């Protein structure tokens, strides 16, 4: 595992950008833009080294991508799938354990 959940961050970020773009095009509906903005914020929160912060961002992405997909057809469906995969990767991510060096042999 990596030090940061890069794959989860990138997939969620791309998916949330798709949601945001669709929200801008459908500006007469306020919620898709807000949902896209919250998935974007969740993706940014996921880019952390702390497991709790990554999980919080993953839950934000998951919840608001599900809700936004109802109103915006899932960000052309591609945005929803990317956010879904990214949030699952973020929820299952665990930081790499710090490896200790072996003890020095006695002289």
Biopython code that builds the backbone (N, CA, C, O; Angstrom):
import numpy as np
from Bio.PDB.StructureBuilder import StructureBuilder

atoms = [
    (1, "UNK", "N", (0.834, -1.179, 0.000)),
    (1, "UNK", "CA", (0.000, 0.000, 0.000)),
    (1, "UNK", "C", (0.885, 1.250, 0.000)),
    (1, "UNK", "O", (2.014, 1.225, 0.490)),
    (2, "UNK", "N", (0.371, 2.304, -0.538)),
    (2, "UNK", "CA", (1.106, 3.557, -0.612)),
    (2, "UNK", "C", (0.913, 4.373, 0.660)),
    (2, "UNK", "O", (0.089, 4.038, 1.511)),
    (3, "UNK", "N", (1.690, 5.457, 0.774)),
    (3, "UNK", "CA", (1.563, 6.329, 1.934)),
    (3, "UNK", "C", (0.266, 7.115, 1.908)),
    (3, "UNK", "O", (-0.286, 7.445, 2.958)),
    (4, "UNK", "N", (-0.223, 7.419, 0.705)),
    (4, "UNK", "CA", (-1.494, 8.117, 0.537)),
    (4, "UNK", "C", (-2.347, 7.311, -0.439)),
    (4, "UNK", "O", (-1.805, 6.608, -1.292)),
    (5, "UNK", "N", (-3.684, 7.402, -0.328)),
    (5, "UNK", "CA", (-4.560, 6.655, -1.237)),
    (5, "UNK", "C", (-4.672, 7.361, -2.590)),
    (5, "UNK", "O", (-5.702, 7.962, -2.895)),
    (6, "UNK", "N", (-3.626, 7.290, -3.390)),
    (6, "UNK", "CA", (-3.556, 8.046, -4.639)),
    (6, "UNK", "C", (-4.647, 7.613, -5.616)),
    (6, "UNK", "O", (-5.323, 8.465, -6.194)),
    (7, "UNK", "N", (-4.831, 6.302, -5.814)),
    (7, "UNK", "CA", (-5.830, 5.830, -6.780)),
    (7, "UNK", "C", (-7.231, 6.259, -6.356)),
    (7, "UNK", "O", (-8.025, 6.692, -7.191)),
    (8, "UNK", "N", (-7.535, 6.143, -5.084)),
    (8, "UNK", "CA", (-8.848, 6.562, -4.588)),
    (8, "UNK", "C", (-9.041, 8.056, -4.799)),
    (8, "UNK", "O", (-10.120, 8.495, -5.197)),
    (9, "UNK", "N", (-8.009, 8.831, -4.536)),
    (9, "UNK", "CA", (-8.075, 10.278, -4.706)),
    (9, "UNK", "C", (-8.305, 10.648, -6.165)),
    (9, "UNK", "O", (-9.180, 11.458, -6.467)),
    (10, "UNK", "N", (-7.534, 10.067, -7.064)),
    (10, "UNK", "CA", (-7.619, 10.434, -8.484)),
    (10, "UNK", "C", (-8.972, 10.056, -9.068)),
    (10, "UNK", "O", (-9.592, 10.860, -9.764)),
    (11, "UNK", "N", (-9.439, 8.834, -8.791)),
    (11, "UNK", "CA", (-10.738, 8.412, -9.335)),
    (11, "UNK", "C", (-11.872, 9.269, -8.785)),
    (11, "UNK", "O", (-12.762, 9.677, -9.532)),
    (12, "UNK", "N", (-11.845, 9.541, -7.499)),
    (12, "UNK", "CA", (-12.898, 10.369, -6.900)),
    (12, "UNK", "C", (-12.825, 11.801, -7.412)),
    (12, "UNK", "O", (-13.858, 12.437, -7.622)),
    (13, "UNK", "N", (-11.631, 12.308, -7.612)),
    (13, "UNK", "CA", (-11.462, 13.664, -8.113)),
    (13, "UNK", "C", (-11.996, 13.790, -9.538)),
    (13, "UNK", "O", (-12.716, 14.739, -9.846)),
    (14, "UNK", "N", (-11.649, 12.845, -10.404)),
    (14, "UNK", "CA", (-12.142, 12.883, -11.791)),
    (14, "UNK", "C", (-13.658, 12.753, -11.819)),
    (14, "UNK", "O", (-14.334, 13.487, -12.538)),
    (15, "UNK", "N", (-14.197, 11.811, -11.029)),
    (15, "UNK", "CA", (-15.649, 11.642, -10.980)),
    (15, "UNK", "C", (-16.354, 12.878, -10.473)),
    (15, "UNK", "O", (-17.406, 13.250, -10.993)),
    (16, "UNK", "N", (-15.787, 13.524, -9.462)),
    (16, "UNK", "CA", (-16.432, 14.723, -8.920)),
    (16, "UNK", "C", (-16.342, 15.891, -9.898)),
    (16, "UNK", "O", (-17.248, 16.723, -9.946)),
    (17, "UNK", "N", (-15.268, 15.965, -10.675)),
    (17, "UNK", "CA", (-15.170, 17.013, -11.696)),
    (17, "UNK", "C", (-16.247, 16.809, -12.756)),
    (17, "UNK", "O", (-16.830, 17.776, -13.248)),
    (18, "UNK", "N", (-16.510, 15.562, -13.105)),
    (18, "UNK", "CA", (-17.591, 15.281, -14.055)),
    (18, "UNK", "C", (-18.929, 15.714, -13.471)),
    (18, "UNK", "O", (-19.752, 16.309, -14.168)),
    (19, "UNK", "N", (-19.148, 15.413, -12.185)),
    (19, "UNK", "CA", (-20.369, 15.879, -11.525)),
    (19, "UNK", "C", (-20.463, 17.396, -11.554)),
    (19, "UNK", "O", (-21.528, 17.948, -11.831)),
    (20, "UNK", "N", (-19.358, 18.070, -11.270)),
    (20, "UNK", "CA", (-19.354, 19.533, -11.267)),
    (20, "UNK", "C", (-19.671, 20.097, -12.644)),
    (20, "UNK", "O", (-20.450, 21.042, -12.769)),
    (21, "UNK", "N", (-19.070, 19.518, -13.675)),
    (21, "UNK", "CA", (-19.333, 19.997, -15.033)),
    (21, "UNK", "C", (-20.795, 19.820, -15.405)),
    (21, "UNK", "O", (-21.409, 20.706, -15.999)),
    (22, "UNK", "N", (-21.339, 18.682, -15.056)),
    (22, "UNK", "CA", (-22.752, 18.455, -15.352)),
    (22, "UNK", "C", (-23.625, 19.409, -14.541)),
    (22, "UNK", "O", (-24.640, 19.895, -15.042)),
    (23, "UNK", "N", (-23.243, 19.680, -13.304)),
    (23, "UNK", "CA", (-23.991, 20.637, -12.483)),
    (23, "UNK", "C", (-23.970, 22.033, -13.058)),
    (23, "UNK", "O", (-24.956, 22.764, -12.965)),
    (24, "UNK", "N", (-22.842, 22.410, -13.656)),
    (24, "UNK", "CA", (-22.747, 23.728, -14.286)),
    (24, "UNK", "C", (-23.650, 23.780, -15.516)),
    (24, "UNK", "O", (-24.321, 24.784, -15.752)),
    (25, "UNK", "N", (-23.669, 22.709, -16.296)),
    (25, "UNK", "CA", (-24.516, 22.684, -17.480)),
    (25, "UNK", "C", (-26.001, 22.663, -17.118)),
    (25, "UNK", "O", (-26.838, 23.182, -17.857)),
    (26, "UNK", "N", (-26.308, 22.071, -16.002)),
    (26, "UNK", "CA", (-27.702, 22.016, -15.550)),
    (26, "UNK", "C", (-27.889, 22.996, -14.392)),
    (26, "UNK", "O", (-28.443, 22.631, -13.355)),
    (27, "UNK", "N", (-27.433, 24.227, -14.563)),
    (27, "UNK", "CA", (-27.403, 25.200, -13.473)),
    (27, "UNK", "C", (-28.776, 25.524, -12.910)),
    (27, "UNK", "O", (-28.873, 26.043, -11.799)),
    (28, "UNK", "N", (-29.834, 25.231, -13.645)),
    (28, "UNK", "CA", (-31.159, 25.532, -13.127)),
    (28, "UNK", "C", (-31.565, 24.579, -12.005)),
    (28, "UNK", "O", (-32.512, 24.860, -11.271)),
    (29, "UNK", "N", (-30.874, 23.478, -11.868)),
    (29, "UNK", "CA", (-31.062, 22.590, -10.722)),
    (29, "UNK", "C", (-29.908, 22.854, -9.761)),
    (29, "UNK", "O", (-28.753, 22.636, -10.126)),
    (30, "UNK", "N", (-30.178, 23.301, -8.583)),
    (30, "UNK", "CA", (-29.129, 23.695, -7.656)),
    (30, "UNK", "C", (-28.431, 22.490, -7.047)),
    (30, "UNK", "O", (-27.214, 22.525, -6.864)),
    (31, "UNK", "N", (-29.149, 21.437, -6.731)),
    (31, "UNK", "CA", (-28.550, 20.324, -5.994)),
    (31, "UNK", "C", (-27.430, 19.608, -6.741)),
    (31, "UNK", "O", (-26.437, 19.251, -6.106)),
    (32, "UNK", "N", (-27.529, 19.373, -8.064)),
    (32, "UNK", "CA", (-26.420, 18.671, -8.716)),
    (32, "UNK", "C", (-25.092, 19.395, -8.540)),
    (32, "UNK", "O", (-24.050, 18.759, -8.376)),
    (33, "UNK", "N", (-25.127, 20.712, -8.575)),
    (33, "UNK", "CA", (-23.886, 21.464, -8.403)),
    (33, "UNK", "C", (-23.372, 21.320, -6.973)),
    (33, "UNK", "O", (-22.177, 21.126, -6.753)),
    (34, "UNK", "N", (-24.273, 21.416, -6.015)),
    (34, "UNK", "CA", (-23.862, 21.261, -4.608)),
    (34, "UNK", "C", (-23.345, 19.852, -4.359)),
    (34, "UNK", "O", (-22.332, 19.669, -3.684)),
    (35, "UNK", "N", (-24.049, 18.839, -4.909)),
    (35, "UNK", "CA", (-23.595, 17.459, -4.745)),
    (35, "UNK", "C", (-22.235, 17.243, -5.382)),
    (35, "UNK", "O", (-21.392, 16.547, -4.816)),
    (36, "UNK", "N", (-22.006, 17.827, -6.551)),
    (36, "UNK", "CA", (-20.713, 17.720, -7.209)),
    (36, "UNK", "C", (-19.629, 18.426, -6.428)),
    (36, "UNK", "O", (-18.494, 17.954, -6.357)),
    (37, "UNK", "N", (-19.980, 19.555, -5.843)),
    (37, "UNK", "CA", (-19.017, 20.301, -5.037)),
    (37, "UNK", "C", (-18.644, 19.513, -3.782)),
    (37, "UNK", "O", (-17.479, 19.492, -3.387)),
    (38, "UNK", "N", (-19.616, 18.874, -3.163)),
    (38, "UNK", "CA", (-19.335, 18.096, -1.959)),
    (38, "UNK", "C", (-18.543, 16.826, -2.269)),
    (38, "UNK", "O", (-17.718, 16.408, -1.456)),
    (39, "UNK", "N", (-18.777, 16.205, -3.427)),
    (39, "UNK", "CA", (-17.942, 15.060, -3.797)),
    (39, "UNK", "C", (-16.515, 15.522, -4.082)),
    (39, "UNK", "O", (-15.558, 14.812, -3.775)),
    (40, "UNK", "N", (-16.374, 16.709, -4.665)),
    (40, "UNK", "CA", (-15.045, 17.270, -4.927)),
    (40, "UNK", "C", (-14.309, 17.537, -3.613)),
    (40, "UNK", "O", (-13.127, 17.219, -3.487)),
    (41, "UNK", "N", (-15.002, 18.117, -2.641)),
    (41, "UNK", "CA", (-14.409, 18.374, -1.334)),
    (41, "UNK", "C", (-14.038, 17.054, -0.650)),
    (41, "UNK", "O", (-12.985, 16.945, -0.023)),
    (42, "UNK", "N", (-14.916, 16.057, -0.779)),
    (42, "UNK", "CA", (-14.613, 14.737, -0.215)),
    (42, "UNK", "C", (-13.375, 14.123, -0.835)),
    (42, "UNK", "O", (-12.570, 13.502, -0.141)),
    (43, "UNK", "N", (-13.218, 14.294, -2.145)),
    (43, "UNK", "CA", (-12.025, 13.769, -2.820)),
    (43, "UNK", "C", (-10.767, 14.467, -2.314)),
    (43, "UNK", "O", (-9.733, 13.825, -2.129)),
    (44, "UNK", "N", (-10.848, 15.776, -2.089)),
    (44, "UNK", "CA", (-9.692, 16.498, -1.554)),
    (44, "UNK", "C", (-9.376, 16.059, -0.129)),
    (44, "UNK", "O", (-8.209, 15.970, 0.251)),
    (45, "UNK", "N", (-10.403, 15.788, 0.651)),
    (45, "UNK", "CA", (-10.200, 15.322, 2.025)),
    (45, "UNK", "C", (-9.533, 13.947, 2.030)),
    (45, "UNK", "O", (-8.748, 13.637, 2.926)),
    (46, "UNK", "N", (-9.847, 13.124, 1.027)),
    (46, "UNK", "CA", (-9.271, 11.774, 0.955)),
    (46, "UNK", "C", (-7.759, 11.804, 0.760)),
    (46, "UNK", "O", (-7.082, 10.835, 1.105)),
    (47, "UNK", "N", (-7.221, 12.874, 0.224)),
    (47, "UNK", "CA", (-5.788, 12.956, -0.046)),
    (47, "UNK", "C", (-5.052, 13.300, 1.242)),
    (47, "UNK", "O", (-4.552, 14.412, 1.413)),
    (48, "UNK", "N", (-4.997, 12.344, 2.123)),
    (48, "UNK", "CA", (-4.405, 12.530, 3.441)),
    (48, "UNK", "C", (-3.661, 11.265, 3.814)),
    (48, "UNK", "O", (-3.795, 10.231, 3.160)),
    (49, "UNK", "N", (-2.885, 11.359, 4.858)),
    (49, "UNK", "CA", (-2.162, 10.193, 5.347)),
    (49, "UNK", "C", (-2.858, 9.545, 6.540)),
    (49, "UNK", "O", (-2.455, 8.470, 6.984)),
    (50, "UNK", "N", (-3.893, 10.188, 7.055)),
    (50, "UNK", "CA", (-4.596, 9.681, 8.226)),
    (50, "UNK", "C", (-5.786, 8.827, 7.784)),
    (50, "UNK", "O", (-6.583, 9.253, 6.949)),
    (51, "UNK", "N", (-5.899, 7.652, 8.332)),
    (51, "UNK", "CA", (-6.960, 6.725, 7.960)),
    (51, "UNK", "C", (-8.339, 7.312, 8.235)),
    (51, "UNK", "O", (-9.246, 7.147, 7.419)),
    (52, "UNK", "N", (-8.517, 7.991, 9.365)),
    (52, "UNK", "CA", (-9.821, 8.544, 9.714)),
    (52, "UNK", "C", (-10.237, 9.631, 8.723)),
    (52, "UNK", "O", (-11.403, 9.706, 8.335)),
    (53, "UNK", "N", (-9.298, 10.462, 8.318)),
    (53, "UNK", "CA", (-9.602, 11.537, 7.369)),
    (53, "UNK", "C", (-9.943, 10.965, 5.997)),
    (53, "UNK", "O", (-10.854, 11.451, 5.327)),
    (54, "UNK", "N", (-9.220, 9.942, 5.584)),
    (54, "UNK", "CA", (-9.496, 9.295, 4.295)),
    (54, "UNK", "C", (-10.887, 8.675, 4.316)),
    (54, "UNK", "O", (-11.627, 8.785, 3.338)),
    (55, "UNK", "N", (-11.247, 8.034, 5.403)),
    (55, "UNK", "CA", (-12.576, 7.411, 5.501)),
    (55, "UNK", "C", (-13.679, 8.467, 5.489)),
    (55, "UNK", "O", (-14.726, 8.258, 4.876)),
    (56, "UNK", "N", (-13.457, 9.595, 6.159)),
    (56, "UNK", "CA", (-14.445, 10.675, 6.151)),
    (56, "UNK", "C", (-14.667, 11.190, 4.735)),
    (56, "UNK", "O", (-15.807, 11.361, 4.306)),
    (57, "UNK", "N", (-13.582, 11.436, 4.011)),
    (57, "UNK", "CA", (-13.696, 11.888, 2.623)),
    (57, "UNK", "C", (-14.355, 10.850, 1.739)),
    (57, "UNK", "O", (-15.140, 11.193, 0.855)),
    (58, "UNK", "N", (-14.043, 9.577, 1.970)),
    (58, "UNK", "CA", (-14.645, 8.495, 1.187)),
    (58, "UNK", "C", (-16.146, 8.415, 1.401)),
    (58, "UNK", "O", (-16.905, 8.192, 0.458)),
    (59, "UNK", "N", (-16.567, 8.597, 2.637)),
    (59, "UNK", "CA", (-18.002, 8.562, 2.936)),
    (59, "UNK", "C", (-18.698, 9.751, 2.280)),
    (59, "UNK", "O", (-19.792, 9.601, 1.737)),
    (60, "UNK", "N", (-18.076, 10.932, 2.325)),
    (60, "UNK", "CA", (-18.641, 12.104, 1.647)),
    (60, "UNK", "C", (-18.816, 11.841, 0.155)),
    (60, "UNK", "O", (-19.873, 12.113, -0.413)),
    (61, "UNK", "N", (-17.776, 11.314, -0.468)),
    (61, "UNK", "CA", (-17.827, 11.030, -1.904)),
    (61, "UNK", "C", (-18.921, 10.009, -2.197)),
    (61, "UNK", "O", (-19.707, 10.190, -3.127)),
    (62, "UNK", "N", (-18.974, 8.953, -1.417)),
    (62, "UNK", "CA", (-19.959, 7.893, -1.653)),
    (62, "UNK", "C", (-21.384, 8.410, -1.510)),
    (62, "UNK", "O", (-22.217, 8.191, -2.390)),
    (63, "UNK", "N", (-21.667, 9.091, -0.412)),
    (63, "UNK", "CA", (-23.032, 9.555, -0.143)),
    (63, "UNK", "C", (-23.485, 10.561, -1.199)),
    (63, "UNK", "O", (-24.570, 10.419, -1.763)),
    (64, "UNK", "N", (-22.672, 11.567, -1.468)),
    (64, "UNK", "CA", (-23.116, 12.611, -2.384)),
    (64, "UNK", "C", (-23.044, 12.201, -3.844)),
    (64, "UNK", "O", (-23.736, 12.786, -4.678)),
    (65, "UNK", "N", (-22.222, 11.208, -4.175)),
    (65, "UNK", "CA", (-22.275, 10.703, -5.549)),
    (65, "UNK", "C", (-23.542, 9.875, -5.746)),
    (65, "UNK", "O", (-24.142, 9.901, -6.821)),
    (66, "UNK", "N", (-23.949, 9.143, -4.715)),
    (66, "UNK", "CA", (-25.212, 8.394, -4.810)),
    (66, "UNK", "C", (-26.399, 9.347, -4.921)),
    (66, "UNK", "O", (-27.279, 9.152, -5.760)),
    (67, "UNK", "N", (-26.422, 10.369, -4.080)),
    (67, "UNK", "CA", (-27.535, 11.321, -4.120)),
    (67, "UNK", "C", (-27.533, 12.107, -5.430)),
    (67, "UNK", "O", (-28.586, 12.299, -6.039)),
    (68, "UNK", "N", (-26.362, 12.559, -5.863)),
    (68, "UNK", "CA", (-26.282, 13.340, -7.094)),
    (68, "UNK", "C", (-26.622, 12.506, -8.323)),
    (68, "UNK", "O", (-27.130, 13.031, -9.313)),
    (69, "UNK", "N", (-26.344, 11.218, -8.259)),
    (69, "UNK", "CA", (-26.637, 10.377, -9.428)),
    (69, "UNK", "C", (-28.141, 10.285, -9.690)),
    (69, "UNK", "O", (-28.561, 10.046, -10.822)),
    (70, "UNK", "N", (-28.937, 10.472, -8.664)),
    (70, "UNK", "CA", (-30.387, 10.458, -8.843)),
    (70, "UNK", "C", (-30.831, 11.648, -9.686)),
    (70, "UNK", "O", (-31.710, 11.520, -10.539)),
    (71, "UNK", "N", (-30.213, 12.814, -9.442)),
    (71, "UNK", "CA", (-30.634, 14.040, -10.105)),
    (71, "UNK", "C", (-29.913, 14.322, -11.417)),
    (71, "UNK", "O", (-30.457, 15.007, -12.284)),
    (72, "UNK", "N", (-28.700, 13.807, -11.575)),
    (72, "UNK", "CA", (-27.914, 14.155, -12.766)),
    (72, "UNK", "C", (-27.540, 12.949, -13.604)),
    (72, "UNK", "O", (-26.582, 13.009, -14.375)),
    (73, "UNK", "N", (-28.254, 11.888, -13.474)),
    (73, "UNK", "CA", (-27.950, 10.659, -14.209)),
    (73, "UNK", "C", (-26.540, 10.164, -13.928)),
    (73, "UNK", "O", (-25.891, 9.590, -14.802)),
    (74, "UNK", "N", (-26.077, 10.380, -12.733)),
    (74, "UNK", "CA", (-24.789, 9.847, -12.314)),
    (74, "UNK", "C", (-23.601, 10.513, -12.939)),
    (74, "UNK", "O", (-22.581, 9.860, -13.157)),
    (75, "UNK", "N", (-23.690, 11.806, -13.242)),
    (75, "UNK", "CA", (-22.555, 12.483, -13.851)),
    (75, "UNK", "C", (-22.169, 11.794, -15.145)),
    (75, "UNK", "O", (-21.008, 11.445, -15.359)),
    (76, "UNK", "N", (-23.159, 11.604, -16.001)),
    (76, "UNK", "CA", (-23.013, 10.843, -17.249)),
    (76, "UNK", "C", (-22.653, 9.399, -16.953)),
    (76, "UNK", "O", (-22.034, 8.739, -17.788)),
    (77, "UNK", "N", (-23.015, 8.907, -15.822)),
    (77, "UNK", "CA", (-22.790, 7.564, -15.299)),
    (77, "UNK", "C", (-21.306, 7.299, -15.056)),
    (77, "UNK", "O", (-20.959, 6.593, -14.110)),
    (78, "UNK", "N", (-20.439, 7.842, -15.876)),
    (78, "UNK", "CA", (-19.002, 7.661, -15.692)),
    (78, "UNK", "C", (-18.557, 8.301, -14.378)),
    (78, "UNK", "O", (-17.773, 7.710, -13.636)),
    (79, "UNK", "N", (-19.051, 9.499, -14.088)),
    (79, "UNK", "CA", (-18.701, 10.180, -12.846)),
    (79, "UNK", "C", (-19.130, 9.380, -11.632)),
    (79, "UNK", "O", (-18.395, 9.287, -10.649)),
    (80, "UNK", "N", (-20.318, 8.805, -11.700)),
    (80, "UNK", "CA", (-20.798, 7.999, -10.585)),
    (80, "UNK", "C", (-19.931, 6.765, -10.384)),
    (80, "UNK", "O", (-19.568, 6.442, -9.253)),
    (81, "UNK", "N", (-19.597, 6.079, -11.459)),
    (81, "UNK", "CA", (-18.787, 4.858, -11.354)),
    (81, "UNK", "C", (-17.396, 5.187, -10.799)),
    (81, "UNK", "O", (-16.884, 4.469, -9.940)),
    (82, "UNK", "N", (-16.787, 6.273, -11.291)),
    (82, "UNK", "CA", (-15.467, 6.656, -10.788)),
    (82, "UNK", "C", (-15.517, 7.029, -9.312)),
    (82, "UNK", "O", (-14.644, 6.635, -8.539)),
    (83, "UNK", "N", (-16.534, 7.786, -8.923)),
    (83, "UNK", "CA", (-16.675, 8.151, -7.508)),
    (83, "UNK", "C", (-16.945, 6.927, -6.648)),
    (83, "UNK", "O", (-16.429, 6.824, -5.535)),
    (84, "UNK", "N", (-17.743, 6.009, -7.149)),
    (84, "UNK", "CA", (-18.039, 4.788, -6.396)),
    (84, "UNK", "C", (-16.776, 3.966, -6.175)),
    (84, "UNK", "O", (-16.501, 3.540, -5.053)),
    (85, "UNK", "N", (-16.009, 3.742, -7.236)),
    (85, "UNK", "CA", (-14.773, 2.972, -7.112)),
    (85, "UNK", "C", (-13.776, 3.696, -6.215)),
    (85, "UNK", "O", (-13.136, 3.080, -5.363)),
    (86, "UNK", "N", (-13.648, 5.014, -6.411)),
    (86, "UNK", "CA", (-12.728, 5.784, -5.585)),
    (86, "UNK", "C", (-13.093, 5.760, -4.116)),
    (86, "UNK", "O", (-12.218, 5.649, -3.257)),
    (87, "UNK", "N", (-14.383, 5.862, -3.819)),
    (87, "UNK", "CA", (-14.797, 5.850, -2.410)),
    (87, "UNK", "C", (-14.594, 4.470, -1.788)),
    (87, "UNK", "O", (-14.232, 4.369, -0.616)),
    (88, "UNK", "N", (-14.820, 3.419, -2.552)),
    (88, "UNK", "CA", (-14.576, 2.065, -2.027)),
    (88, "UNK", "C", (-13.087, 1.857, -1.772)),
    (88, "UNK", "O", (-12.699, 1.291, -0.750)),
    (89, "UNK", "N", (-12.250, 2.319, -2.710)),
    (89, "UNK", "CA", (-10.807, 2.225, -2.494)),
    (89, "UNK", "C", (-10.385, 3.023, -1.269)),
    (89, "UNK", "O", (-9.525, 2.582, -0.507)),
    (90, "UNK", "N", (-10.980, 4.190, -1.074)),
    (90, "UNK", "CA", (-10.656, 4.997, 0.096)),
    (90, "UNK", "C", (-11.101, 4.357, 1.399)),
    (90, "UNK", "O", (-10.409, 4.453, 2.413)),
    (91, "UNK", "N", (-12.260, 3.702, 1.372)),
    (91, "UNK", "CA", (-12.754, 3.045, 2.583)),
    (91, "UNK", "C", (-11.924, 1.828, 2.959)),
    (91, "UNK", "O", (-11.801, 1.506, 4.140)),
    (92, "UNK", "N", (-11.355, 1.152, 1.977)),
    (92, "UNK", "CA", (-10.573, -0.056, 2.259)),
    (92, "UNK", "C", (-9.080, 0.226, 2.399)),
    (92, "UNK", "O", (-8.311, -0.679, 2.721)),
    (93, "UNK", "N", (-8.659, 1.465, 2.162)),
    (93, "UNK", "CA", (-7.238, 1.807, 2.222)),
    (93, "UNK", "C", (-6.732, 1.831, 3.647)),
    (93, "UNK", "O", (-7.402, 2.313, 4.560)),
    (94, "UNK", "N", (-5.536, 1.299, 3.816)),
    (94, "UNK", "CA", (-4.847, 1.371, 5.100)),
    (94, "UNK", "C", (-3.409, 1.787, 4.818)),
    (94, "UNK", "O", (-2.800, 1.308, 3.861)),
    (95, "UNK", "N", (-2.866, 2.671, 5.642)),
    (95, "UNK", "CA", (-1.497, 3.116, 5.394)),
    (95, "UNK", "C", (-0.507, 1.973, 5.543)),
    (95, "UNK", "O", (-0.729, 1.013, 6.281)),
    (96, "UNK", "N", (0.570, 2.110, 4.830)),
    (96, "UNK", "CA", (1.618, 1.095, 4.887)),
    (96, "UNK", "C", (2.277, 1.136, 6.259)),
    (96, "UNK", "O", (2.584, 2.206, 6.785)),
    (97, "UNK", "N", (2.484, -0.023, 6.817)),
    (97, "UNK", "CA", (3.106, -0.089, 8.137)),
    (97, "UNK", "C", (4.568, 0.323, 8.021)),
    (97, "UNK", "O", (5.251, -0.012, 7.053)),
    (98, "UNK", "N", (5.022, 1.040, 9.004)),
    (98, "UNK", "CA", (6.415, 1.467, 9.023)),
    (98, "UNK", "C", (7.280, 0.261, 9.346)),
    (98, "UNK", "O", (7.106, -0.397, 10.371)),
    (99, "UNK", "N", (8.211, -0.010, 8.452)),
    (99, "UNK", "CA", (9.078, -1.168, 8.658)),
    (99, "UNK", "C", (10.291, -0.748, 9.487)),
    (99, "UNK", "O", (10.979, 0.227, 9.182)),
    (100, "UNK", "N", (10.521, -1.508, 10.528)),
    (100, "UNK", "CA", (11.673, -1.228, 11.367)),
    (100, "UNK", "C", (12.882, -1.959, 10.809)),
    (100, "UNK", "O", (12.772, -3.057, 10.264)),
    (101, "UNK", "N", (14.014, -1.336, 10.954)),
    (101, "UNK", "CA", (15.229, -1.999, 10.491)),
    (101, "UNK", "C", (15.576, -3.118, 11.464)),
    (101, "UNK", "O", (15.297, -3.018, 12.659)),
    (102, "UNK", "N", (16.183, -4.179, 10.951)),
    (102, "UNK", "CA", (16.545, -5.294, 11.857)),
    (102, "UNK", "C", (17.610, -4.844, 12.848)),
    (102, "UNK", "O", (18.386, -3.935, 12.554)),
    (103, "UNK", "N", (17.653, -5.461, 13.995)),
    (103, "UNK", "CA", (18.653, -5.072, 14.995)),
    (103, "UNK", "C", (20.066, -5.351, 14.479)),
    (103, "UNK", "O", (20.296, -6.287, 13.714)),
    (104, "UNK", "N", (20.984, -4.528, 14.914)),
    (104, "UNK", "CA", (22.389, -4.723, 14.522)),
    (104, "UNK", "C", (22.958, -5.949, 15.224)),
    (104, "UNK", "O", (22.651, -6.200, 16.389)),
    (105, "UNK", "N", (23.784, -6.709, 14.519)),
    (105, "UNK", "CA", (24.395, -7.868, 15.187)),
    (105, "UNK", "C", (25.431, -7.414, 16.218)),
    (105, "UNK", "O", (26.074, -6.378, 16.049)),
    (106, "UNK", "N", (25.581, -8.191, 17.271)),
    (106, "UNK", "CA", (26.585, -7.800, 18.295)),
    (106, "UNK", "C", (27.988, -7.929, 17.726)),
    (106, "UNK", "O", (28.245, -8.779, 16.873)),
    (107, "UNK", "N", (28.888, -7.088, 18.197)),
    (107, "UNK", "CA", (30.267, -7.123, 17.703)),
    (107, "UNK", "C", (31.138, -7.953, 18.583)),
    (107, "UNK", "O", (32.332, -8.093, 18.316)),
]
sb = StructureBuilder()
sb.init_structure("model")
sb.init_model(0)
sb.init_chain("A")
sb.init_seg("    ")
for serial, (resi, resn, name, xyz) in enumerate(atoms, 1):
    if name == "N":
        sb.init_residue(resn, " ", resi, " ")
    sb.init_atom(name, np.array(xyz, "f"), 0.0, 1.0, " ", f" {name:<3s}", serial, name[0])
structure = sb.get_structure()
